[in-house]
Amino acid sequence: MDSGGPEASDVPFSGLNPREIELEVDKFMNTSGLHDWRKFFIKGALLAQDPGAFDDTNRDDDVTLSPEEKEDLSIEKTRKWVQAGPMWILVGCLALGPAIQGFDETAVNSAQFFYQDTFNITSNPTIIGLVNSAPYLCSAFSCWLTDPLNAIIGRRGVIFGACLISCFFCFAQAFSHSWKMLFVYRFILGFGIGPKSATIPIYAAECAPANVRGALVMMWQIFVAFGIMCGYVAGVIFQQTLGLDGYPYARLSNNRNLSNCYPNTAPKEHPDDDNSNPDFKLGLSDSWRCMVFPCILAAYVYTLPESPRWLLQKARRTKDPKKYYEAAFASLLKLRRSKIQAARDLITINHLLGNHDEVQRQPGSRIKKLFTVRRNRRALTASLILMFFQQFCGVNVPIYYSVSIFSQANFSIKKSLLASMGFGIVNFVGAFPAFYTIDTFGRRNLVLWTFPFMALFQLAIGLSSLGPKDRQNVPVLVFMYLFNVAYSPGEGPVPFVYSAESMPLYIRDLGMGLVTATLWFLNFVIAISWPTFFTAFSPPGAFSYYAAWCVVGWILIFFFVPETKGRTLEGLDQVFEQGSWEFARQAFDDAREALISGRNTARWTPLLDWIPLQPFRDTSVQAIAGANRSS
């Protein structure tokens, strides 16, 4: 069921003989104007139909591969991590976008020590939640701008504009003089977060080769985790600046405390507590001055090649398509190691997009087709399930409120910040196993294997708080870290990868906008409700609530989320053409058969492929030098 291998409908030019393929190439030449590259496109079309087309040296025609082309194709199969330099540069630059998002999530966590007291809102959990969640409320609406903005200014233009907004309003937060001003700045920041969070994964997915698409797109999650870690580190650094070592979280001026938000936290006075001290606001200001990532990305984004699939979409909608075909081929020449790989991918994408043209010509708006066309509805349903449970597994509770949770477990300020920094480090490091397993073990298998552990550790966090007050800190810390270990390689990276790749091109921006809008709305709900929720239900009830959602998530993913690894974006049409209930019955039957017959062990052998030594076994000088050859 989850093999991920190509099927008949995935194969371009299926059933055509070499002469008929040549005629198809000539039609493409007349449309695209790429006549000078005809011989590459003929070889690329033959390879698209059959990757082993040139294994037989006694071909009936005179089309052959050069030794360099054979070497490039061989490396593509055996050493998938050897990609063109511009491909890695693109992924590296795009990684700066999620880094700023992660930094903001945890910078505001640590800053709660300071701004709640400064703005006199320590006893109002609703306002605290509203300020923390403001960007995500805005993102729930700004994500709907993804589709029209991408249609007008392209992937790079959306990222550039979003980064400028992020850059300016990250700085502006540092100069807030009231909680209302901070709320407004953080709300407007959502106009940078929403479209960027929807566009960057799409951009990476459309540029990456199929065999490493999952790993390259999941750089989004890795660098969200990196930003989260940096935000925690900044919190530790700047608490030294404010001279707050050794004082518990309830250190508040005028003996104010957090008793309304966290009833078990006892206040203690700080001998030098004075909001008029300029160093107090300096710490908050410096925390947000560290957010330079969007400035760097905005400066470099237009040096990156535009998405070839976006350019092909523009070519199919204009009366003069040749300039867009030329631009798409130029992008692929930069993103692939050789000309024949670029030609193969371009003609493959263009051919398979013909299936989408037929759907687009049918009556009805695109938003209607998103829900009424089964292929689209299935992809949307699976993506929404994954996005929903990325939030309702409860991971953002410790990300936004870890210092409060650790304080409740009898940690001091310094230890709360250090424990939060450790949580960020685990979150970042824990994502790396998925970098090797997401394209071998698969997206579906990763989340199915990790959700049970997430449920177990959420329950354990809640139960740990039932013990004596002076013995809660170690169990809470350990189980929160273990929950993070389970979350980071599974439900952390998979939802954004899955959503970015599952939609067909003609509604990809619209579908991704809807999915990310849902994500950010749920993010907002959790961020604004947690202080009140925590008080009303107590730690055991609050964490058990999220443990129960993890169980529900596993069930829905098992029955309604198919595997997508190893296929081209256009080839995923076959996966999502299968009806939801048909897939659910097949999943149940396969599981029952595996349990009865004991033949399930072979299914998990790809798990071993993630071992880091595998991609680097060929360390010859020729192989390393070949990585930078553009042919």
TORVOPA-926576 format. One line per 8 residues: their letters; for each residue x, y, z of C-alpha. Coordinates in steps of 0.25 Angstrom, whole numbers. Each point is the difference from the previous one (the first is absolute). Layout:
<rs>
A> X:Y:Z; ...
</rs>
This chain:
<rs>
MDSGGPEA> 0:0:0; 11:10:3; 11:-4:-9; 1:13:-7; 5:-6:-13; -5:5:-13; -13:-5:-6; -4:0:-15
SDVPFSGL> -7:13:1; 12:7:6; 9:-4:-12; 0:11:-11; -1:-4:-14; -5:-13:4; -3:-10:-12; 7:9:-10
NPREIELE> 11:-6:-9; 13:9:-2; -5:6:-13; -13:4:7; 8:6:11; 8:8:-10; -12:6:-6; -5:4:14
VDKFMNTS> 13:7:3; -1:7:-13; -14:5:4; 7:5:13; 11:7:-8; -10:8:-8; -7:4:12; 12:3:9
GLHDWRKF> 10:6:-11; 11:-9:6; 4:-6:-13; 15:1:3; -2:-10:11; -8:-10:-8; 10:-12:2; 0:2:15
FIKGALLA> -15:0:0; -1:-13:-8; 10:-7:9; -8:6:12; -13:-5:-5; 5:-14:-2; 6:0:14; -13:6:6
QDPGAFDD> -8:-12:-7; 11:-10:5; 12:3:9; 7:-12:-6; -2:4:-14; 14:1:-3; 5:-12:8; -1:-8:-13
TNRDDDVT> 12:4:-9; -7:-6:-13; -11:10:-2; -8:0:-13; 2:15:-1; 13:9:1; -3:7:13; 11:-3:10
LSPEEKED> 5:6:13; 14:6:2; 9:-5:11; -2:12:8; -16:-1:-1; 1:-15:4; 8:4:12; -9:11:4
LSIEKTRK> -12:-10:-1; 7:-10:8; 4:10:11; -15:4:1; -4:-14:3; 11:-4:9; 4:13:7; -13:8:2
WVQAGPMW> 7:10:9; 9:5:-12; -8:11:-5; 3:13:-8; 6:11:8; -11:10:-3; -10:-10:5; 7:0:14
ILVGCLAL> 1:15:0; -14:1:-3; -4:-9:12; 10:7:9; -6:14:-3; -14:-5:2; 4:-6:13; 2:15:5
GPAIQGFD> -15:2:-1; -5:-10:10; 12:3:9; -6:14:3; -14:-6:3; 6:-10:10; 8:11:6; -12:9:3
ETAVNSAQ> -8:-12:6; 10:-2:11; 5:14:1; -13:4:5; 0:-12:9; 12:5:7; -4:15:-1; -12:-3:9
FFYQDTFN> 9:2:12; 1:14:-4; -12:6:-8; -11:-6:9; 5:8:12; 4:12:-8; -14:1:-6; -7:-4:13
ITSNPTII> -7:-12:-6; 5:-11:9; -13:-3:6; -8:0:-13; 2:-13:-7; -9:4:-12; 8:12:-4; 13:-9:2
GLVNSAPY> -6:-10:-10; -4:10:-9; 13:7:-1; 7:-13:-2; -9:-5:-11; -2:13:-8; 9:-4:-12; -8:-13:-1
LCSAFSCW> -13:6:0; 4:9:-12; 7:-11:-7; -13:-8:0; -6:11:-9; 13:4:-7; 2:-14:-6; -12:3:-9
LTDPLNAI> 9:10:-7; 9:-11:-4; -7:-4:-13; -2:14:-6; 14:5:4; 7:-12:-6; -8:1:-13; 4:15:-1
IGRRGVIF> 14:1:5; 5:-15:0; 6:-8:11; 12:9:2; -8:13:1; -9:-6:11; 12:-4:8; 7:14:-2
GACLISCF> -12:8:4; -3:-9:12; 15:1:5; -1:15:-1; -12:0:9; 6:-10:10; 13:8:0; -7:13:3
FCFAQAFS> -10:-4:11; 10:-9:7; 8:12:3; -13:8:3; -4:-9:11; 13:4:8; -5:14:1; -14:-3:5
HSWKMLFV> -5:9:12; -13:-7:3; -5:-14:-1; -10:6:-11; 11:5:-8; 8:-14:1; -13:-7:-4; -2:9:-13
YRFILGFG> 15:-2:-4; -1:-15:2; -14:-1:-7; 6:7:-12; 12:-9:0; -10:-11:-4; -1:6:-14; 15:-4:-1
IGPKSATI> -2:-14:6; -12:-5:-7; 3:1:-15; 15:-3:3; -4:-13:7; -9:-5:-11; 10:4:-12; 13:-4:5
PIYAAECA> -3:-15:1; -7:1:-14; 12:6:-6; 9:-10:6; -9:-12:-4; -1:6:-15; 15:1:-1; 5:-13:7
PANVRGAL> 2:-13:-8; -10:-11:4; 10:-9:7; 4:10:11; -12:9:-1; -5:-3:14; 14:2:7; 2:13:-7
VMMWQIFV> -14:6:3; 1:-5:14; 11:11:2; -12:9:3; -2:-8:13; 15:-2:3; 2:15:0; -13:3:7
AFGIMCGY> 6:-8:11; 14:7:-2; -7:13:2; -8:-5:12; 14:-5:6; 6:14:-3; -12:7:7; 2:-8:13
VAGVIFQQ> 15:3:-1; -3:15:-1; -9:-2:12; 12:-6:9; 9:11:-5; -9:12:3; -4:-5:13; 15:2:4
TLGLDGYP> -1:14:-5; -12:3:9; 7:-6:12; -11:-10:3; 8:-12:4; -6:-8:10; -14:6:1; -12:-8:-2
YARLSNNR> -10:3:-12; -9:8:10; 10:11:1; -9:12:-2; 1:15:4; -8:4:12; -2:-14:4; -10:-3:-11
NLSNCYPN> 0:-15:-4; -5:-10:-9; -10:-6:9; -12:2:-9; 7:-6:-12; 8:-11:8; -6:-1:14; 11:-9:6
TAPKEHPD> 11:10:-3; 5:8:12; 5:14:-2; 14:5:5; 5:13:0; 12:5:-8; 9:10:7; 3:8:-12
DDNSNPDF> -14:-1:-7; -3:14:-7; -7:1:-13; 6:14:-2; 14:-7:-1; 4:2:-15; 6:-14:0; -13:-6:2
KLGLSDSW> -6:4:-13; 14:-2:-7; -1:-15:2; -13:-1:-7; 5:9:-11; 12:-7:-2; -7:-13:-1; -8:4:-12
RCMVFPCI> 12:7:-6; 6:-13:-2; -10:-3:-11; 8:3:-13; -3:-13:-7; -11:6:-9; 9:11:-4; 10:-10:-5
LAAYVYTL> -11:-8:-8; -6:13:-6; 14:4:-5; 3:-13:-7; -14:-6:-4; 1:7:-14; 13:-7:-3; -7:-13:1
PESPRWLL> -6:-7:-12; -16:1:-1; -8:-12:2; 0:-8:-14; -14:-5:3; -5:14:3; 6:5:-13; -6:-12:-8
QKARRTKD> -14:4:6; 2:14:-5; 4:-5:-14; -13:-8:-1; -8:12:3; 6:10:-9; -1:3:-15; 15:1:-1
PKKYYEAA> 6:-12:8; 14:-1:-6; 6:9:10; -5:-7:12; 4:-14:-6; 14:6:-2; 0:5:14; -5:-13:6
FASLLKLR> 11:-8:-7; 10:10:4; -4:-2:15; 1:-15:-2; 14:1:-6; 4:7:13; -7:-10:9; 4:-13:-6
RSKIQAAR> 14:-5:-2; 0:-2:-15; -8:5:-13; -6:-14:-2; -6:0:14; -6:14:-2; -6:-4:-14; -6:-13:6
DLITINHL> -6:7:12; -6:12:-9; -6:-9:-10; -6:-9:10; -6:11:8; -6:6:-12; -6:-13:-5; -6:-4:13
LGNHDEVQ> -6:14:2; -9:-3:-12; -8:-8:9; -3:12:9; -4:8:-12; -11:-9:-3; -5:2:14; 2:15:-1
RQPGSRIK> -9:1:-12; -12:-6:7; -10:10:5; 1:5:14; 9:9:9; 14:-5:5; -5:1:14; -12:-9:-4
KLFTVRRN> 9:-10:-6; 8:-1:12; -11:-6:7; -8:-7:-11; 11:-7:-8; 4:-13:8; 15:1:-3; 0:14:6
RRALTASL> -9:-3:12; 8:-12:4; 13:8:0; -7:11:8; -6:-9:10; 13:-7:2; 8:13:1; -10:6:10
ILMFFQQF> 0:-12:9; 16:1:1; -1:15:2; -11:-1:11; 8:-10:8; 13:7:-1; -7:10:9; -9:-9:8
CGVNVPIY> 11:-9:4; 3:11:9; 15:4:-4; -2:15:0; -4:0:14; 14:-2:5; 5:8:-11; -8:12:4
YSVSIFSQ> -1:-2:15; 12:-9:4; 5:10:10; -14:0:7; -1:-15:0; 14:-2:5; -3:11:11; -12:-7:4
ANFSIKKS> 9:-12:2; 8:7:10; 11:6:-9; 7:13:2; 1:11:-11; 14:-5:-4; -4:-15:0; -13:3:-7
LLASMGFG> 8:7:-11; 11:-11:-1; -11:-11:0; -7:7:-11; 13:2:-8; 2:-15:2; -14:-2:-6; 4:8:-12
IVNFVGAF> 13:-8:-2; -7:-13:0; -11:5:-10; 11:4:-9; 9:-12:1; -12:-9:0; -4:4:-14; 12:-5:-7
PAFYTIDT> -4:-15:0; -11:4:-9; 9:6:-10; 5:-14:-3; -13:-8:2; -11:9:-6; 3:-5:-15; 3:-14:4
FGRRNLVL> -8:-4:12; -11:10:-5; -9:11:5; -11:-9:5; 8:-10:7; 8:11:8; -13:6:6; -6:-14:2
WTFPFMAL> 12:-4:8; 2:12:8; -15:4:4; -1:-11:11; 12:5:7; -4:14:0; -13:-4:6; 7:-8:11
FQLAIGLS> 10:11:3; -11:11:1; -8:-9:10; 13:-2:8; 2:15:1; -14:2:5; 2:-11:10; 13:5:5
SLGPKDRQ> -6:12:6; -8:-8:9; 12:-3:9; 6:8:11; 3:15:-4; 15:-1:2; 1:-13:-8; -7:4:-13
NVPVLVFM> 11:7:-7; 8:-12:-5; -12:-8:-5; -6:11:-7; 13:4:-6; 3:-14:-5; -13:-3:-6; -1:13:-7
YLFNVAYS> 13:-3:-6; -4:-14:-4; -13:6:-6; 9:9:-8; 8:-12:-5; -12:-7:-5; -6:13:-7; 12:5:-7
PGEGPVPF> 2:-11:-10; -14:-2:-3; -12:9:2; 10:12:0; 5:-1:-15; -10:-8:-7; -12:9:0; 6:11:-8
VYSAESMP> 7:-9:-9; -12:-8:-3; -9:12:-2; 10:7:-10; 1:-12:-9; -14:-6:1; -8:10:-8; 0:1:-15
LYIRDLGM> 6:12:-6; -12:8:-4; -6:1:14; 13:-2:8; 1:14:5; -15:0:3; 1:-13:7; 12:3:8
GLVTATLW> -6:14:4; -12:-7:6; 9:-11:7; 10:10:6; -12:10:4; -6:-12:8; 14:-3:6; 2:15:5
FLNFVIAI> -15:1:5; 2:-13:8; 14:6:5; -8:13:4; -10:-8:8; 10:-8:7; 9:12:3; -11:9:5
SWPTFFTA> -8:-11:8; 12:-7:7; 1:9:13; -15:-1:3; -1:-14:-4; 12:-4:9; -6:7:11; -14:-6:-2
FSPPGAFS> 4:-15:-2; 13:-1:8; 13:-6:-6; -5:-15:0; -13:4:-7; 7:10:-10; 11:-10:-5; -10:-12:0
YYAAWCVV> -9:8:-9; 11:1:-10; 4:-15:2; -14:-4:-4; 1:8:-13; 13:-7:-4; -8:-13:1; -11:6:-9
GWILIFFF> 11:5:-9; 6:-14:-2; -13:-6:-4; -3:11:-10; 14:-1:-6; -1:-15:-1; -13:0:-8; 0:13:-8
VPETKGRT> 15:4:-3; 7:-7:-12; 15:-1:-2; 6:10:-10; 15:-3:0; 7:-3:-13; -9:6:-10; 0:12:-8
LEGLDQVF> -10:11:4; -8:-3:-13; 1:-15:3; -8:2:13; -13:1:-8; 0:-15:0; 1:0:15; -11:9:3
EQGSWEFA> -10:-5:-10; -3:-12:10; -12:3:8; 1:3:15; -8:-12:4; 6:-9:-10; 14:4:6; -5:-2:14
RQAFDDAR> -5:-14:-3; 13:-4:-7; 8:6:12; -8:-9:10; 1:-12:-9; 15:1:-2; 2:2:15; -9:-12:4
EALISGRN> 7:-8:-10; 14:4:5; -4:-3:14; -6:-14:-3; 11:-4:-10; 12:6:7; 5:6:-14; 1:14:5
TARWTPLL> 15:0:3; 5:3:-15; -8:13:0; 9:6:10; 13:-3:-6; 1:14:-6; 2:5:14; 14:-5:-1
DWIPLQPF> 3:9:-12; 0:13:9; 14:-4:6; 9:12:-4; 11:-8:-5; -7:-4:-12; 0:13:-9; 15:2:3
RDTSVQAI> 5:-14:-4; 6:5:-13; 10:10:3; 9:-1:-12; 6:13:-5; -7:-2:-13; -14:-1:7; 2:12:8
AGANRSS> 5:8:-11; -12:-4:-9; -9:6:10; 3:14:-5; 0:-4:-14; -12:7:-8; 4:-8:-13
</rs>
